[in-house]
Amino acid sequence: MTRRSNLLFLLPAFAALLGAILIFPGAIEAQQAPVHSAPQAKDGGVVIMLCDGKTSIEVKGLKPGQPMSHEQALAVTRDLMTTWQRAHPQQKWETAQASPQSAAASAPEASAPASSSSPGAALGLENAPKAVAGAQQGDTYASFTNRDYMIWKTETNKFVADGKRIFHSDKELGGTIGVSCDMCHPDASNTHPQTYPKYQVQLQRVALLRDMIDWCIENPVKGKALDPNDPKLRALEAYILAQRKGTPLNFGQH
């Protein structure tokens, strides 16, 4: 086959590929979480939508980019949640497992290991072999020492405390209307972290917990999505997970 005939043979394939790129430009890019368009404001205010992507309310007198006061934001989110609960009377509301009294209470157990010979017991590893400094006995937790435990406890408590602070702050979340995550999800209630990854209707794809956090920041909070490695996103994920400590994993559940 000549070079000319080869070229003629390949032209239809090139045309098909070009057509696919023009029609589906997103096919060659990383899939992004869709930003839902809230209903059009009818009275010159700003429409705020819940993280279900459906329930919304117009705040009259509020201009785009203008933040509400904390009290006003609370009143608006309560009205939204009341509307949602009326529309879903049979929906079970999952409350947070940990009390909101302190960040430490949301974090893993703060008590020291039962004995220096078995520091892994604090993580439910009662049968872990005795720790030997500097030795690896064929299992990651075999050489888990008190020092390792203290690093884990300190860093995890800080991680969860940071996440709790961000979760309760519209400014830390980068919001523009004064809404923070806790206004609809007190103490991270009804966030269902144990059910991810799952197909999330709002995103129209299988999502991780951090994907849904980003979606909520972009939509109800009206901020900018965080980078997957942003310390704020990692802390938010840690806080939400800590609030459901002890809950069995059940990914894909709706």
C-alpha positions as CSV (number, residue, x, y, z in Angstrom):
1,M,0.0,0.0,0.0
2,T,1.4,3.4,-1.0
3,R,2.0,6.3,1.4
4,R,-0.9,8.2,-0.3
5,S,-3.3,5.3,0.2
6,N,-2.2,5.0,3.8
7,L,-3.0,8.6,4.3
8,L,-6.4,8.3,2.7
9,F,-7.1,5.2,4.8
10,L,-6.3,7.1,8.1
11,L,-8.2,10.3,7.2
12,P,-11.6,9.0,8.4
13,A,-10.1,7.9,11.7
14,F,-8.6,11.3,12.3
15,A,-11.9,13.0,11.4
16,A,-13.7,10.8,13.9
17,L,-11.2,11.6,16.6
18,L,-11.4,15.4,15.9
19,G,-15.2,15.2,16.0
20,A,-15.1,13.5,19.4
21,I,-12.8,16.1,20.8
22,L,-15.0,18.9,19.5
23,I,-18.2,17.4,20.8
24,F,-16.8,15.9,24.0
25,P,-13.9,18.1,25.1
26,G,-14.2,16.8,28.6
27,A,-13.2,13.3,27.4
28,I,-9.5,14.3,27.2
29,E,-9.5,16.1,30.6
30,A,-9.7,15.0,34.1
31,Q,-13.4,14.7,35.1
32,Q,-14.4,17.7,37.2
33,A,-17.1,17.9,39.8
34,P,-20.1,19.7,38.1
35,V,-21.1,23.0,39.6
36,H,-24.9,23.0,39.8
37,S,-26.7,26.2,38.6
38,A,-29.1,27.3,41.3
39,P,-32.6,28.4,40.2
40,Q,-32.8,32.0,38.9
41,A,-33.5,34.5,41.6
42,K,-37.0,36.0,41.3
43,D,-36.7,38.9,43.8
44,G,-33.2,40.2,43.1
45,G,-31.6,38.2,45.9
46,V,-29.2,35.2,46.0
47,V,-30.4,31.6,45.7
48,I,-28.7,29.2,48.1
49,M,-28.9,25.5,47.4
50,L,-28.4,22.5,49.7
51,C,-25.8,19.8,49.0
52,D,-28.6,17.6,47.6
53,G,-28.4,19.8,44.5
54,K,-32.2,20.4,44.6
55,T,-33.5,22.1,47.7
56,S,-33.0,25.9,47.5
57,I,-34.1,29.2,48.9
58,E,-33.7,32.8,47.8
59,V,-32.3,35.3,50.3
60,K,-33.9,38.6,49.4
61,G,-31.7,41.6,49.6
62,L,-28.5,39.6,49.4
63,K,-26.2,40.5,46.5
64,P,-23.8,38.1,44.8
65,G,-20.6,37.8,46.7
66,Q,-22.1,39.5,49.8
67,P,-21.7,37.5,53.0
68,M,-24.6,37.0,55.4
69,S,-24.2,37.5,59.1
70,H,-23.7,34.3,61.1
71,E,-27.2,34.6,62.5
72,Q,-28.7,35.2,59.1
73,A,-26.8,32.3,57.6
74,L,-28.0,30.0,60.4
75,A,-31.6,31.1,59.9
76,V,-31.4,30.4,56.1
77,T,-29.8,27.0,56.5
78,R,-32.4,26.0,59.1
79,D,-35.1,26.9,56.7
80,L,-33.4,24.9,54.0
81,M,-33.1,21.9,56.3
82,T,-36.7,22.2,57.4
83,T,-37.8,22.2,53.7
84,W,-35.6,19.1,53.0
85,Q,-36.9,17.2,56.0
86,R,-40.5,17.9,55.1
87,A,-39.8,16.5,51.6
88,H,-38.1,13.4,53.1
89,P,-40.1,12.4,56.2
90,Q,-38.9,8.8,56.0
91,Q,-35.2,9.7,55.6
92,K,-33.2,8.6,58.6
93,W,-31.0,11.4,59.9
94,E,-27.5,10.1,60.9
95,T,-26.3,12.0,63.9
96,A,-22.6,12.5,64.8
97,Q,-21.3,9.9,67.1
98,A,-18.9,12.1,69.0
99,S,-20.0,15.0,71.3
100,P,-19.1,18.5,70.1
101,Q,-17.6,19.5,73.5
102,S,-14.0,19.3,72.4
103,A,-11.9,18.4,69.4
104,A,-10.1,15.9,71.4
105,A,-13.3,14.0,72.1
106,S,-13.7,13.7,68.3
107,A,-10.3,12.2,67.9
108,P,-9.1,8.7,68.6
109,E,-8.7,7.6,72.2
110,A,-6.3,9.9,74.1
111,S,-5.4,7.4,76.7
112,A,-1.9,5.8,76.7
113,P,-1.4,2.2,75.8
114,A,-2.2,-0.3,78.5
115,S,1.4,-1.4,78.9
116,S,4.7,-0.7,77.3
117,S,4.9,-4.3,76.2
118,S,1.9,-4.0,74.0
119,P,1.4,-0.4,72.7
120,G,-0.6,-1.8,69.8
121,A,-3.4,-2.6,72.3
122,A,-4.6,1.0,72.1
123,L,-5.5,0.4,68.4
124,G,-7.2,-2.9,69.1
125,L,-4.1,-4.9,68.5
126,E,-4.0,-6.8,71.8
127,N,-2.3,-9.7,70.2
128,A,0.5,-7.7,68.7
129,P,4.0,-9.1,69.6
130,K,6.1,-7.3,72.1
131,A,7.7,-4.2,70.7
132,V,11.5,-4.4,70.1
133,A,13.2,-1.1,69.5
134,G,14.8,-0.9,66.1
135,A,13.5,-4.4,65.0
136,Q,11.0,-5.3,62.4
137,Q,9.5,-8.8,63.0
138,G,7.8,-9.4,59.7
139,D,4.7,-7.3,60.6
140,T,4.2,-3.5,60.5
141,Y,2.8,-3.4,64.0
142,A,5.3,-5.8,65.5
143,S,7.7,-2.9,66.2
144,F,5.0,-0.3,67.0
145,T,6.4,1.6,70.0
146,N,5.2,4.0,72.5
147,R,6.9,6.8,70.6
148,D,5.0,5.8,67.4
149,Y,1.8,5.8,69.4
150,M,2.4,9.3,70.8
151,I,3.2,10.6,67.3
152,W,0.0,9.1,66.0
153,K,-2.1,10.5,68.9
154,T,-0.6,14.0,68.7
155,E,-0.8,14.3,64.9
156,T,-4.2,12.8,64.6
157,N,-5.7,15.0,67.4
158,K,-4.3,18.0,65.6
159,F,-5.6,16.9,62.2
160,V,-9.1,16.4,63.6
161,A,-9.0,19.6,65.6
162,D,-8.0,21.5,62.4
163,G,-10.8,19.9,60.5
164,K,-13.4,20.7,63.1
165,R,-12.3,24.4,63.1
166,I,-12.5,24.6,59.3
167,F,-15.9,22.7,59.2
168,H,-17.4,25.3,61.5
169,S,-15.9,28.4,59.8
170,D,-17.2,29.9,56.5
171,K,-14.0,31.9,56.2
172,E,-11.7,28.9,56.6
173,L,-13.8,27.1,54.0
174,G,-13.4,30.0,51.6
175,G,-17.1,30.7,51.5
176,T,-18.5,33.9,50.1
177,I,-22.0,34.0,51.7
178,G,-21.4,33.2,55.4
179,V,-22.5,29.5,55.2
180,S,-20.3,26.9,56.9
181,C,-20.7,23.1,56.8
182,D,-21.9,22.7,60.3
183,M,-25.0,24.8,59.6
184,C,-26.6,21.9,57.7
185,H,-24.5,19.1,59.3
186,P,-24.0,19.9,63.0
187,D,-20.9,18.1,64.3
188,A,-20.6,16.4,60.9
189,S,-24.0,14.6,61.3
190,N,-25.5,12.9,58.3
191,T,-22.3,13.0,56.2
192,H,-22.2,9.2,55.8
193,P,-18.4,9.0,55.4
194,Q,-18.5,5.2,55.8
195,T,-20.5,4.9,52.5
196,Y,-17.8,6.2,50.2
197,P,-16.8,5.5,47.5
198,K,-20.3,5.5,46.0
199,Y,-22.2,6.9,43.0
200,Q,-23.1,10.4,43.9
201,V,-26.0,11.8,41.9
202,Q,-24.9,15.4,42.3
203,L,-21.5,14.6,40.7
204,Q,-22.9,12.1,38.2
205,R,-20.0,9.7,38.9
206,V,-18.5,7.5,41.6
207,A,-17.1,9.8,44.3
208,L,-14.8,9.7,47.3
209,L,-15.6,11.6,50.5
210,R,-13.2,14.4,49.5
211,D,-15.0,14.8,46.1
212,M,-18.3,15.5,47.9
213,I,-16.6,17.9,50.4
214,D,-15.3,19.8,47.4
215,W,-18.7,19.8,45.8
216,C,-20.3,21.2,48.9
217,I,-17.7,23.9,49.2
218,E,-18.3,25.0,45.6
219,N,-22.1,24.9,45.8
220,P,-23.9,25.5,49.2
221,V,-20.8,27.4,50.6
222,K,-20.1,29.1,47.3
223,G,-16.4,28.9,47.6
224,K,-13.6,27.3,45.4
225,A,-12.8,23.6,45.4
226,L,-9.7,22.6,47.3
227,D,-6.8,20.7,45.8
228,P,-6.8,17.0,46.7
229,N,-3.6,17.5,48.7
230,D,-4.7,20.8,50.4
231,P,-4.2,20.4,54.2
232,K,-7.7,21.9,54.7
233,L,-9.3,19.2,52.6
234,R,-7.3,16.4,54.3
235,A,-8.3,17.9,57.8
236,L,-12.0,18.1,56.9
237,E,-11.9,14.5,55.7
238,A,-10.2,13.4,59.0
239,Y,-12.7,15.3,61.2
240,I,-15.7,13.8,59.4
241,L,-14.3,10.3,59.6
242,A,-13.4,10.8,63.3
243,Q,-17.0,11.7,64.0
244,R,-18.1,8.3,62.8
245,K,-15.5,6.3,64.7
246,G,-16.8,2.8,65.3
247,T,-19.3,2.8,62.5
248,P,-18.8,-0.2,60.1
249,L,-17.7,0.5,56.6
250,N,-20.4,0.0,54.0
251,F,-19.2,1.6,50.8
252,G,-21.8,2.2,48.1
253,Q,-24.7,2.4,50.5
254,H,-27.4,5.0,49.9
